[in-house]
Amino acid sequence: DGSFFVQVLSSALSGAATVEPDVDAVDADDADDATPSASEDPALVVADITLPTHYSIEEAKQKTEEDNLRAAAEEKKLGVRGYLGALRREFLALVAENAASAPAARLPQEVFEVDPGLRAMVEAETQQKMDRTRRELAWESEKIAVGLAKLRAWFLDPVEVERVVMRSFLGGRPGFSCTSFRVAKLSEELRVEIARVHAQDSAGGGSRPSVMGKHGGGSSMTSRPSQIIGGAAEGQGLGSTAEGGSDGGALPTKQELRRVQRQAREEEWAVFNATKPDDKYENPDDVAAIDTAQTTVGDFKLKTDPTYVVPEDQRVNTDRKRRQMVLLEEAVYDIKMDFNARFLALRDVRAAVVREVEAGARRITDITDELEDAQQPEGEEALTVLAEPFRAISSADEYPTENRESVTDAQLAAFDAKRKAAAAEKAAGGLGGFGGGGGGGGDSTGTHNWTNYETTSLGAHKSPPQQQQQQQHSLPETEDFTF
């Protein structure tokens, strides 16, 4: 297995005489090259490498090869750059010489184009690279777009009005602020339920019968007899009078008038008696009124009475309770939306006031500059007042919907820096060589984070020391030697 052992026997066991080395016989030059014997240094002690940032043998070899390749590439680049620099200097000298020559002997600028098709070729190559990059990033772009659409659909689409904060012109502690209601959109099921409840209410309100007049026919029984037969009696009386006056125009006597009135009265009674119902007849209106009184009329203070029965129209069931809940949801939604409408109108008024005041301040400044009145007391006072401008800068929470899509350059730069830092931190680590001591495997104190180790090739989890021992005595499954 490549191991080799050294055994040292004492002189007593070996039977040989002890020979003391002659120190004086050894030359001074050979003293440094003299190899220590096994008796002098029976075991060479080599310290273990415990630093996690120390390169292993394979990593040191890879680093050396990488440095050699980088040095060769840099040397080649320097040669090419020197050659290009010489050509550039020669070209600039020719251009300067052409510019200093006489106009008649001066060459046109197009002559100095080294390669007329170079620009078109570079532009075509650049466009090809852009198209290839766009195709390579198409999947990533589509993934981000789909994720953004899902976030919008989950968090923003169900919101009818977002929370808006409107602050007073006076900032700081003396100022105050007011917020709108964050209202969610009514679901489609709730809208259908609200429409159904309103349809039921409108249908029930138009055909709702009255308690006293739902059976009909009660007007003839409750009317007075004179109202029923008054018209007939008057008609007959007029007819008799007309007949009496047609005999020759003589006025009737008192007896004749009494006789006519008596006859009319008898006819009225005959008609009235004809309308008299049977003795067993019951008026439907009276019956309905009696039933209503027996059902509803009572002492409501005695609802705790065991014999108390809740009227049918006052009983609460699932349909009525659901109707109340639906109408309550609609009422809360309407109240919040009404408040938000007035709130947003006030925000528009505030924005108009800010614009008007700022326009007035600019106008005062222009007038002061035009009159050259800045040195006068009035101009100084005006400019002193305008030195502290009317600060009413809208914050992000005052216009959340309008400011959500706006991104500044500072925000983009901060995001790019954060992304690069995350990529650098992810890329920091060992090259996967022997020893398992690559950079990034642990911290500077020599401690290791055993939770980052993965399972072995056999699929079973091992303890961290066992896994480290396996990594030290076996080749890695995959290695990336791309530079």
C-alpha positions as CSV (number, residue, x, y, z in Angstrom):
1,D,0.0,0.0,0.0
2,G,3.0,2.3,-0.3
3,S,3.8,2.4,3.4
4,F,7.3,1.9,4.7
5,F,8.5,1.4,8.3
6,V,11.8,1.9,10.0
7,Q,12.9,-0.1,13.1
8,V,15.8,1.0,15.2
9,L,17.6,-1.7,17.3
10,S,19.7,-0.8,20.2
11,S,23.3,-1.9,20.3
12,A,22.7,-4.4,23.0
13,L,20.2,-6.3,20.8
14,S,22.2,-6.0,17.6
15,G,25.5,-7.2,19.2
16,A,27.4,-4.4,17.5
17,A,29.7,-2.0,19.3
18,T,28.5,1.5,19.6
19,V,30.4,3.8,17.3
20,E,30.4,7.4,18.3
21,P,30.5,9.7,15.2
22,D,33.5,11.9,14.9
23,V,32.2,15.4,14.7
24,D,35.5,16.9,14.0
25,A,36.0,14.6,10.9
26,V,32.9,16.0,9.2
27,D,33.6,19.0,7.0
28,A,31.8,22.2,7.6
29,D,30.5,22.2,4.0
30,D,29.0,18.8,4.4
31,A,27.4,19.5,7.7
32,D,24.4,21.1,6.2
33,D,23.9,18.4,3.5
34,A,24.2,15.6,6.0
35,T,21.0,13.5,6.2
36,P,19.9,12.9,9.7
37,S,19.8,9.3,10.6
38,A,16.8,7.5,11.9
39,S,18.3,7.4,15.4
40,E,18.6,11.2,15.4
41,D,15.1,11.9,13.8
42,P,13.0,8.8,14.1
43,A,9.8,10.5,12.9
44,L,9.5,13.7,10.9
45,V,6.5,15.7,12.2
46,V,4.5,17.6,9.5
47,A,1.8,20.0,10.6
48,D,-1.7,19.5,9.0
49,I,-3.2,22.1,6.8
50,T,-6.3,23.4,8.6
51,L,-6.8,26.7,6.9
52,P,-9.9,26.5,4.7
53,T,-8.5,29.1,2.3
54,H,-5.3,27.1,1.6
55,Y,-5.1,25.6,-1.9
56,S,-4.8,21.9,-2.3
57,I,-2.3,20.3,-4.6
58,E,-4.7,20.1,-7.5
59,E,-5.9,23.6,-7.0
60,A,-2.4,25.0,-6.8
61,K,-1.6,23.2,-10.1
62,Q,-4.8,24.6,-11.7
63,K,-4.0,28.1,-10.4
64,T,-0.5,27.9,-11.8
65,E,-1.8,26.9,-15.2
66,E,-4.4,29.6,-15.1
67,D,-1.8,32.2,-14.2
68,N,0.4,31.0,-17.1
69,L,-2.4,31.2,-19.6
70,R,-3.5,34.6,-18.4
71,A,0.1,35.9,-18.6
72,A,0.5,34.6,-22.1
73,A,-2.8,36.2,-23.1
74,E,-1.8,39.5,-21.6
75,E,1.5,39.4,-23.4
76,K,-0.2,38.8,-26.7
77,K,-2.7,41.6,-26.0
78,L,0.2,44.0,-25.3
79,G,1.8,43.1,-28.6
80,V,-1.4,43.7,-30.5
81,R,-2.1,46.9,-28.6
82,G,1.4,48.2,-29.4
83,Y,0.9,47.4,-33.1
84,L,-2.4,49.1,-33.2
85,G,-1.0,52.1,-31.4
86,A,1.7,52.5,-34.0
87,L,-0.9,52.2,-36.8
88,R,-3.1,54.8,-35.1
89,R,-0.3,57.2,-34.7
90,E,0.7,56.8,-38.3
91,F,-2.9,57.4,-39.4
92,L,-3.3,60.5,-37.3
93,A,0.0,61.9,-38.7
94,L,-1.4,61.4,-42.2
95,V,-4.6,63.0,-41.3
96,A,-2.8,66.0,-39.8
97,E,-0.6,66.3,-42.8
98,N,-3.6,66.3,-45.1
99,A,-5.3,68.9,-43.0
100,A,-2.2,71.2,-43.1
101,S,-1.8,70.9,-46.9
102,A,-3.3,73.4,-49.3
103,P,-7.0,73.1,-50.1
104,A,-6.3,72.3,-53.7
105,A,-4.0,69.4,-52.7
106,R,-6.1,68.3,-49.8
107,L,-7.7,64.8,-50.1
108,P,-11.3,64.2,-49.3
109,Q,-12.2,62.6,-46.0
110,E,-13.6,59.5,-47.6
111,V,-10.2,58.5,-48.8
112,F,-9.0,58.0,-45.2
113,E,-11.5,55.2,-44.6
114,V,-9.3,52.2,-44.1
115,D,-12.1,49.7,-44.8
116,P,-15.3,51.1,-46.2
117,G,-17.3,48.0,-45.4
118,L,-15.9,47.7,-41.9
119,R,-18.5,49.9,-40.3
120,A,-21.4,47.9,-41.9
121,M,-19.7,44.7,-40.9
122,V,-19.3,45.8,-37.3
123,E,-22.9,47.0,-37.2
124,A,-24.1,43.7,-38.6
125,E,-22.1,41.7,-36.1
126,T,-23.4,43.9,-33.3
127,Q,-27.0,43.4,-34.4
128,Q,-26.4,39.6,-34.6
129,K,-25.0,39.7,-31.0
130,M,-27.9,41.7,-29.9
131,D,-30.4,39.3,-31.5
132,R,-28.6,36.3,-30.0
133,T,-28.6,37.9,-26.6
134,R,-32.2,38.7,-26.9
135,R,-33.0,35.1,-27.9
136,E,-30.9,33.8,-25.0
137,L,-32.7,36.1,-22.5
138,A,-36.2,35.5,-24.0
139,W,-37.0,32.7,-21.6
140,E,-35.7,34.7,-18.6
141,S,-37.7,37.7,-19.7
142,E,-40.8,35.7,-20.2
143,K,-40.4,34.1,-16.8
144,I,-40.1,37.5,-15.1
145,A,-43.1,38.8,-17.1
146,V,-45.2,35.8,-16.1
147,G,-44.1,36.2,-12.4
148,L,-45.0,39.9,-12.5
149,A,-48.4,39.2,-14.0
150,K,-49.1,36.6,-11.3
151,L,-48.1,39.1,-8.6
152,R,-50.4,41.7,-10.1
153,A,-53.2,39.3,-10.4
154,W,-52.8,38.1,-6.8
155,F,-52.1,41.4,-5.0
156,L,-53.3,44.3,-7.2
157,D,-56.2,43.2,-9.4
158,P,-58.6,42.4,-6.5
159,V,-58.1,45.9,-5.1
160,E,-60.6,48.6,-6.1
161,V,-58.9,51.5,-4.2
162,E,-55.5,51.3,-2.6
163,R,-54.5,53.0,0.6
164,V,-53.6,56.6,-0.1
165,V,-52.1,59.0,2.5
166,M,-52.7,62.7,2.1
167,R,-50.7,65.0,4.3
168,S,-51.2,68.6,5.3
169,F,-49.0,71.4,4.0
170,L,-47.6,71.8,7.5
171,G,-45.0,69.1,7.9
172,G,-43.4,67.6,11.0
173,R,-45.1,67.0,14.3
174,P,-47.7,69.8,14.0
175,G,-48.9,68.4,10.7
176,F,-51.5,65.7,10.3
177,S,-52.5,63.2,7.6
178,C,-55.5,61.4,6.4
179,T,-55.8,58.0,4.7
180,S,-58.3,56.5,2.4
181,F,-60.0,53.1,2.8
182,R,-58.3,50.2,1.1
183,V,-61.3,48.6,-0.7
184,A,-61.3,45.3,-2.4
185,K,-63.4,44.6,-5.4
186,L,-66.7,42.8,-5.0
187,S,-66.5,39.2,-6.1
188,E,-68.6,38.0,-9.0
189,E,-70.6,35.7,-6.7
190,L,-71.4,38.6,-4.4
191,R,-72.4,40.8,-7.3
192,V,-74.8,38.1,-8.5
193,E,-76.2,37.7,-5.0
194,I,-76.8,41.5,-4.6
195,A,-78.6,41.6,-8.0
196,R,-80.8,38.7,-7.0
197,V,-81.7,40.3,-3.6
198,H,-82.6,43.6,-5.3
199,A,-84.7,41.7,-7.9
200,Q,-86.6,39.9,-5.2
201,D,-87.2,43.2,-3.3
202,S,-88.5,45.0,-6.5
203,A,-90.7,42.1,-7.4
204,G,-92.1,41.8,-3.8
205,G,-92.7,45.6,-3.4
206,G,-94.8,45.9,-6.6
207,S,-97.2,43.0,-6.0
208,R,-97.5,43.2,-2.2
209,P,-101.2,43.0,-1.3
210,S,-102.8,45.1,1.5
211,V,-104.3,43.5,4.6
212,M,-107.8,44.9,4.3
213,G,-108.2,45.0,0.5
214,K,-106.7,41.8,-0.7
215,H,-110.0,39.9,-1.1
216,G,-111.9,42.6,-2.9
217,G,-115.6,43.3,-2.8
218,G,-115.5,45.0,0.5
219,S,-116.4,48.5,-0.8
220,S,-120.0,47.5,-1.5
221,M,-120.5,46.1,2.0
222,T,-119.0,49.0,3.9
223,S,-120.7,51.8,1.9
224,R,-123.7,53.6,3.2
225,P,-127.1,52.8,1.7
226,S,-127.6,56.4,0.5
227,Q,-124.4,56.1,-1.5
228,I,-125.6,53.0,-3.2
229,I,-129.1,54.0,-4.2
230,G,-128.7,57.7,-4.2
231,G,-128.2,57.9,-7.9
232,A,-131.2,55.8,-8.7
233,A,-133.4,57.8,-6.3
234,E,-132.3,61.1,-7.8
235,G,-132.9,59.9,-11.3
236,Q,-136.4,58.6,-10.5
237,G,-137.2,61.8,-8.6
238,L,-136.1,63.9,-11.5
239,G,-138.1,61.7,-13.9
240,S,-141.2,62.1,-11.9
241,T,-140.8,65.8,-11.7
242,A,-140.3,65.9,-15.4
243,E,-143.4,63.8,-16.0
244,G,-145.4,65.9,-13.7
245,G,-144.3,69.0,-15.4
246,S,-145.2,67.7,-18.8
247,D,-148.9,67.5,-18.3
248,G,-149.4,71.2,-18.9
249,G,-146.8,72.9,-16.9
250,A,-148.8,73.0,-13.7
251,L,-146.9,72.7,-10.4
252,P,-147.5,69.5,-8.4
253,T,-149.3,69.7,-5.1
254,K,-147.9,68.8,-1.7
255,Q,-149.7,65.4,-1.7
256,E,-148.2,64.5,-5.0
257,L,-144.7,65.4,-3.8
258,R,-145.1,63.3,-0.6
259,R,-146.4,60.4,-2.7
260,V,-143.4,60.6,-5.0
261,Q,-140.9,60.8,-2.2
262,R,-142.5,57.9,-0.4
263,Q,-142.3,55.8,-3.5
264,A,-138.7,56.6,-4.0
265,R,-137.9,55.7,-0.4
266,E,-139.6,52.3,-0.8
267,E,-137.5,51.6,-3.9
268,E,-134.3,52.6,-2.0
269,W,-135.1,50.2,0.8
270,A,-135.9,47.5,-1.6
271,V,-132.6,47.9,-3.4
272,F,-130.7,48.1,0.0
273,N,-132.4,45.0,1.4
274,A,-131.5,43.1,-1.8
275,T,-127.8,43.7,-0.9
276,K,-128.2,42.2,2.6
277,P,-126.0,39.1,2.9
278,D,-127.0,35.8,4.4
279,D,-126.9,35.4,8.1
280,K,-124.0,32.9,7.8
281,Y,-121.9,35.2,5.6
282,E,-118.6,36.5,6.8
283,N,-116.9,39.4,5.3
284,P,-113.4,38.4,4.0
285,D,-111.9,41.7,5.1
286,D,-113.2,41.3,8.6
287,V,-111.9,37.8,8.7
288,A,-108.4,38.8,7.6
289,A,-108.4,41.7,10.1
290,I,-109.4,39.4,12.9
291,D,-106.6,36.8,11.9
292,T,-104.0,39.6,11.8
293,A,-105.0,40.9,15.2
294,Q,-104.9,37.5,16.7
295,T,-101.5,36.8,15.2
296,T,-99.7,40.0,15.7
297,V,-101.5,42.1,18.4
298,G,-100.2,41.3,21.8
299,D,-98.1,42.5,24.7
300,F,-94.5,42.4,23.3
301,K,-93.1,42.7,26.8
302,L,-94.1,39.2,27.4
303,K,-91.8,37.6,24.8
304,T,-90.3,35.5,27.5
305,D,-93.6,33.8,28.0
306,P,-93.4,30.1,27.1
307,T,-96.6,30.4,25.1
308,Y,-95.3,33.3,23.0
309,V,-95.1,32.6,19.3
310,V,-92.9,34.7,17.0
311,P,-94.9,36.0,14.1
312,E,-94.1,34.4,10.8
313,D,-93.0,37.7,9.2
314,Q,-90.6,38.3,12.1
315,R,-88.9,34.9,12.1
316,V,-85.3,34.8,11.1
317,N,-84.2,32.0,8.7
318,T,-81.2,31.4,6.5
319,D,-82.6,33.3,3.5
320,R,-83.4,36.4,5.5
321,K,-80.1,36.3,7.3
322,R,-78.2,35.9,4.1
323,R,-80.1,38.8,2.6
324,Q,-79.1,41.0,5.5
325,M,-75.5,39.9,5.1
326,V,-75.5,40.7,1.4
327,L,-77.1,44.1,1.9
328,L,-74.6,44.9,4.7
329,E,-71.7,44.0,2.4
330,E,-73.1,46.3,-0.2
331,A,-73.7,49.1,2.3
332,V,-70.2,48.9,3.6
333,Y,-68.8,48.9,0.1
334,D,-70.9,51.9,-0.9
335,I,-69.9,53.9,2.2
336,K,-66.2,53.3,1.7
337,M,-66.3,54.1,-2.0
338,D,-68.3,57.3,-1.3
339,F,-65.6,58.4,1.2
340,N,-62.8,57.5,-1.2
341,A,-64.4,59.5,-4.0
342,R,-64.5,62.6,-1.8
343,F,-61.0,61.8,-0.5
344,L,-59.6,61.6,-4.1
345,A,-61.4,64.8,-5.0
346,L,-59.8,66.6,-2.1
347,R,-56.4,65.2,-3.2
348,D,-57.0,66.7,-6.7
349,V,-57.9,70.1,-5.1
350,R,-54.7,69.9,-3.0
351,A,-52.7,69.2,-6.1
352,A,-54.4,72.2,-7.9
353,V,-53.6,74.5,-5.0
354,V,-49.9,73.4,-5.0
355,R,-49.7,74.1,-8.8
356,E,-51.3,77.5,-8.4
357,V,-49.0,78.5,-5.6
358,E,-45.9,77.3,-7.4
359,A,-47.0,79.2,-10.5
360,G,-47.5,82.3,-8.5
361,A,-44.1,82.0,-6.9
362,R,-42.5,81.7,-10.3
363,R,-44.4,84.7,-11.6
364,I,-43.2,86.8,-8.6
365,T,-39.6,85.8,-9.3
366,D,-39.9,86.7,-13.0
367,I,-41.5,90.1,-12.2
368,T,-38.7,90.8,-9.7
369,D,-36.1,89.9,-12.2
370,E,-37.8,91.9,-14.9
371,L,-38.1,95.0,-12.8
372,E,-34.6,94.6,-11.4
373,D,-36.0,95.1,-8.0
374,A,-34.0,92.5,-6.2
375,Q,-32.0,95.2,-4.4
376,Q,-35.0,97.1,-3.2
377,P,-36.7,96.4,0.2
378,E,-39.8,95.0,-1.5
379,G,-37.9,92.8,-3.8
380,E,-35.7,91.5,-1.0
381,E,-38.7,90.7,1.1
382,A,-40.3,88.9,-1.8
383,L,-37.2,86.9,-2.6
384,T,-36.7,86.1,1.1
385,V,-40.2,84.7,1.3
386,L,-39.6,82.6,-1.9
387,A,-36.2,81.4,-0.6
388,E,-38.1,78.8,1.3
389,P,-40.3,77.4,-1.5
390,F,-43.7,76.0,-1.0
391,R,-42.7,72.4,-0.3
392,A,-45.5,70.1,-1.2
393,I,-43.7,67.2,-2.8
394,S,-45.9,64.2,-3.2
395,S,-44.6,61.1,-1.5
396,A,-44.9,57.6,-2.8
397,D,-47.8,56.7,-0.7
398,E,-49.8,59.7,-1.9
399,Y,-49.9,58.4,-5.5
400,P,-49.3,54.7,-5.1
401,T,-50.8,53.6,-8.4
402,E,-49.2,56.4,-10.4
403,N,-45.7,56.0,-8.9
404,R,-45.5,52.2,-8.9
405,E,-44.1,51.9,-12.4
406,S,-41.6,54.8,-12.1
407,V,-38.0,53.7,-11.4
408,T,-35.1,56.1,-10.9
409,D,-31.6,55.6,-12.1
410,A,-30.4,55.4,-8.5
411,Q,-32.8,52.5,-7.8
412,L,-31.6,50.7,-10.9
413,A,-27.9,51.2,-9.9
414,A,-28.6,49.9,-6.4
415,F,-30.4,46.9,-7.8
416,D,-27.5,46.2,-10.2
417,A,-25.0,46.4,-7.4
418,K,-27.0,44.1,-5.2
419,R,-27.3,41.6,-8.0
420,K,-23.6,41.7,-8.8
421,A,-22.7,41.3,-5.1
422,A,-25.0,38.2,-4.9
423,A,-23.4,36.7,-8.0
424,A,-19.9,37.3,-6.7
425,E,-20.8,35.7,-3.4
426,K,-22.3,32.7,-5.2
427,A,-19.2,32.4,-7.4
428,A,-16.8,32.6,-4.5
429,G,-15.6,29.2,-3.6
430,G,-13.1,26.4,-4.3
431,L,-12.3,25.0,-7.7
432,G,-13.3,21.5,-6.8
433,G,-9.8,20.0,-6.5
434,F,-8.3,17.5,-4.1
435,G,-8.4,18.0,-0.4
436,G,-11.7,19.8,-0.2
437,G,-10.0,22.9,1.2
438,G,-11.2,25.3,-1.5
439,G,-12.0,28.9,-0.7
440,G,-15.4,29.6,0.6
441,G,-15.9,26.2,2.2
442,G,-15.6,27.6,5.6
443,D,-14.9,30.8,7.5
444,S,-11.6,32.3,8.5
445,T,-11.7,30.7,12.0
446,G,-11.4,27.2,10.6
447,T,-15.0,26.2,11.5
448,H,-17.1,24.5,8.8
449,N,-20.8,24.8,8.1
450,W,-21.7,21.1,7.9
451,T,-25.3,21.8,6.9
452,N,-24.2,22.7,3.3
453,Y,-22.8,19.3,2.5
454,E,-24.9,17.2,0.1
455,T,-25.6,13.5,0.1
456,T,-23.0,11.1,-1.2
457,S,-23.0,9.3,-4.5
458,L,-24.7,6.3,-2.9
459,G,-27.7,8.4,-1.9
460,A,-27.2,8.0,1.9
461,H,-26.4,10.9,4.3
462,K,-23.2,10.7,6.2
463,S,-21.9,12.6,9.1
464,P,-19.8,15.6,8.3
465,P,-16.4,14.1,9.4
466,Q,-17.0,10.9,7.5
467,Q,-18.0,12.9,4.4
468,Q,-14.9,15.1,4.7
469,Q,-12.8,12.0,4.9
470,Q,-14.4,10.6,1.8
471,Q,-13.8,13.8,-0.1
472,Q,-10.2,13.8,0.8
473,H,-9.6,10.2,-0.5
474,S,-11.8,10.2,-3.6
475,L,-12.1,12.1,-6.8
476,P,-15.0,14.5,-7.2
477,E,-17.9,13.5,-9.3
478,T,-17.7,16.6,-11.6
479,E,-15.0,19.2,-12.0
480,D,-15.1,22.4,-14.0
481,F,-11.7,23.4,-15.5
482,T,-13.1,26.2,-17.7
483,F,-11.1,29.4,-17.4
